[in-house]
Structure formats: C-alpha cells, structure tokens
Amino acid sequence: MNKIRVLFVSAHNSSRSQIAEAFLNRLAGDEFEAFSAGITPRELSPFAVQVMRRIGFDISNNKTKNVLDFSNSNAHFDYVVLTCDKQTLQICPVFLNTKETIHWDIIDPEANKRDNLQILESTKKVRDIIKSKVISFLKETTQKKKENFQKTA
C-alpha cells in the first residue's frame, strides 16, 4: 500500500515544520510519510528539541532542509502543509505536483521574544497547537480515504 506523502513547510525548518513532521510520522507512520523543509533553513531550534523531548520525541538529530530541494525535484506529495504565518505564506513556493495545499497559520515561536523562557513557552504552545492540527488532519484525511474507497468499491 502506498503511503500518503506530506511535506510540511515553514520559514526556517527549525521548529514548526520539524514538530509537525515528527508528530505525523509517529502518530501515523504506517499510512503516512512526512517530510519537512524551510524557505530559508536555519539550524534546528534547541527549544523545539527540548519541548519535543519532554513528551518523548527525539528530534535532536534532524537536519534542516531547503524547500527548493523538494520543489525543484519531481517529488510527489499528496499534501503540502504550510505551517508558517500569513507574512511568510506570501513567499512560499507553489507545488504543482501535489493533490492539495493546506495552510496552518502558526506564528514563529521565536519571533519577537525577548528571552529564552519566553521562547520556550511559545515553542511549547506551538507544539501543542501543531499536535492538535496533526490529529485533526489525520482524522479528516482518513475519512476522505474511506469515502473514496467506498465510492470505488
């Protein structure tokens, strides 16, 4: 059975898209295959690593990737999920080889924060928002898959 392929895109691939990739691969790895990338990749956020480690996910060895590596290739994705805020959304590339593009308006947890405690708390909130969105995405996608199967049966 072919896995449903999902690419999560954020501005830097340092936290939001990395968190989403980890959740989807863990929660539905047998049916889905998740990837992540950034528009202008930076180093993996130590805050993202920390908040994910607190709930049993180790993303410390993840590498950040450039979205152009995916958009310039012939890679096929069933879904491209843009996890960036509205300002960043305007510079996201268009993926022609995908069934559906989805936008989750999620703030950058490190934007406009003054100290590490604020960044950590913001990253924790973003993690929880993303987890909820991934769970909803799984439910919706699974329902669509069942409906399409019933139509063809």
C-alpha positions as CSV (number, residue, x, y, z in Angstrom):
1,M,0.0,0.0,0.0
2,N,1.3,3.4,-0.9
3,K,1.8,5.8,1.9
4,I,0.2,9.3,1.8
5,R,3.1,11.7,1.4
6,V,3.0,15.0,3.3
7,L,5.5,17.9,3.1
8,F,5.4,20.4,6.0
9,V,6.9,23.8,5.1
10,S,7.8,26.7,7.4
11,A,10.0,29.7,7.1
12,H,13.2,28.1,8.5
13,N,12.5,24.4,9.1
14,S,13.9,25.0,12.6
15,S,10.8,24.2,14.7
16,R,7.2,24.3,13.3
17,S,7.6,22.0,10.3
18,Q,10.0,19.8,12.2
19,I,7.5,19.3,15.0
20,A,4.7,18.6,12.5
21,E,6.9,16.0,10.7
22,A,7.7,14.2,14.0
23,F,4.1,14.1,15.1
24,L,2.7,12.8,11.8
25,N,5.5,10.1,11.4
26,R,4.9,8.9,15.0
27,L,1.1,9.0,15.0
28,A,0.5,7.6,11.5
29,G,3.9,6.3,10.2
30,D,2.4,3.1,8.8
31,E,0.0,5.0,6.5
32,F,1.8,8.4,6.1
33,E,5.3,9.5,5.2
34,A,6.1,13.1,6.4
35,F,8.9,15.4,5.4
36,S,9.7,19.0,6.3
37,A,11.6,21.9,4.8
38,G,12.1,25.6,5.1
39,I,12.1,28.6,2.8
40,T,15.4,29.8,4.3
41,P,16.6,27.0,6.5
42,R,18.4,27.7,9.8
43,E,19.8,25.5,12.5
44,L,17.3,23.2,14.3
45,S,15.9,25.1,17.2
46,P,17.1,23.8,20.6
47,F,13.8,25.0,22.0
48,A,11.9,22.7,19.6
49,V,14.2,19.8,20.6
50,Q,13.6,20.5,24.3
51,V,9.8,20.7,24.1
52,M,9.6,17.6,21.9
53,R,11.9,15.7,24.2
54,R,9.6,16.5,27.2
55,I,6.9,14.4,25.5
56,G,9.1,11.6,24.4
57,F,10.1,12.7,20.9
58,D,13.8,12.9,20.0
59,I,14.3,15.2,17.0
60,S,17.8,16.2,18.0
61,N,19.4,14.5,15.1
62,N,17.1,16.0,12.5
63,K,18.6,18.1,9.8
64,T,17.0,21.2,8.3
65,K,16.2,21.1,4.6
66,N,15.5,23.7,1.9
67,V,12.1,23.6,0.3
68,L,13.8,24.2,-3.1
69,D,15.3,20.7,-2.8
70,F,11.7,19.4,-2.9
71,S,10.1,21.8,-5.2
72,N,12.8,21.6,-7.8
73,S,12.7,17.8,-7.9
74,N,9.9,15.7,-9.2
75,A,8.9,14.6,-5.7
76,H,5.2,13.9,-5.4
77,F,3.3,14.9,-2.3
78,D,-0.3,14.2,-1.6
79,Y,-0.4,17.2,0.7
80,V,1.8,20.2,1.3
81,V,1.1,21.8,4.6
82,L,2.3,25.4,5.1
83,T,2.9,25.8,8.8
84,C,4.0,29.5,8.5
85,D,2.3,32.7,9.5
86,K,0.5,34.9,6.9
87,Q,3.5,37.1,6.2
88,T,5.7,34.1,5.3
89,L,2.9,32.5,3.3
90,Q,3.4,35.1,0.6
91,I,6.9,33.8,-0.2
92,C,6.1,30.1,-0.1
93,P,6.8,28.3,-3.4
94,V,4.0,26.7,-5.3
95,F,4.0,22.9,-5.6
96,L,2.5,21.8,-8.8
97,N,2.9,18.1,-8.1
98,T,0.6,17.8,-5.1
99,K,-3.1,17.0,-4.6
100,E,-3.8,19.6,-2.0
101,T,-2.0,22.5,-0.3
102,I,-3.2,23.4,3.2
103,H,-2.2,26.5,5.3
104,W,-2.0,26.4,9.1
105,D,-1.4,29.9,10.3
106,I,1.1,29.3,13.1
107,I,3.3,32.0,14.5
108,D,7.1,31.6,14.6
109,P,7.7,30.7,18.3
110,E,11.0,32.6,18.3
111,A,9.7,35.8,16.7
112,N,9.5,38.9,18.9
113,K,10.5,37.1,22.0
114,R,13.0,38.7,24.4
115,D,14.4,35.9,26.5
116,N,14.8,32.1,26.5
117,L,11.9,31.5,28.8
118,Q,9.5,33.3,26.5
119,I,10.8,31.4,23.5
120,L,10.5,28.1,25.4
121,E,6.9,28.8,26.5
122,S,6.0,30.0,22.9
123,T,7.5,26.8,21.4
124,K,5.6,24.7,23.9
125,K,2.3,26.4,22.9
126,V,3.1,26.0,19.2
127,R,4.0,22.3,19.8
128,D,0.5,21.7,21.3
129,I,-1.2,23.6,18.5
130,I,0.6,21.5,15.9
131,K,-0.2,18.3,17.7
132,S,-3.9,19.2,17.7
133,K,-3.8,20.1,14.0
134,V,-1.9,16.9,13.0
135,I,-4.6,14.8,14.8
136,S,-7.4,16.7,13.1
137,F,-5.6,16.3,9.7
138,L,-5.3,12.6,10.3
139,K,-9.0,12.2,11.1
140,E,-10.0,14.3,8.1
141,T,-7.6,12.5,5.7
142,T,-8.6,9.1,6.9
143,Q,-12.3,9.9,6.5
144,K,-11.7,11.2,2.9
145,K,-9.7,8.0,2.2
146,K,-12.6,5.8,3.4
147,E,-15.2,7.8,1.4
148,N,-13.1,7.5,-1.7
149,F,-12.6,3.8,-1.2
150,Q,-16.4,3.3,-0.7
151,K,-17.1,5.2,-4.0
152,T,-14.8,2.9,-5.9
153,A,-16.0,-0.4,-4.3
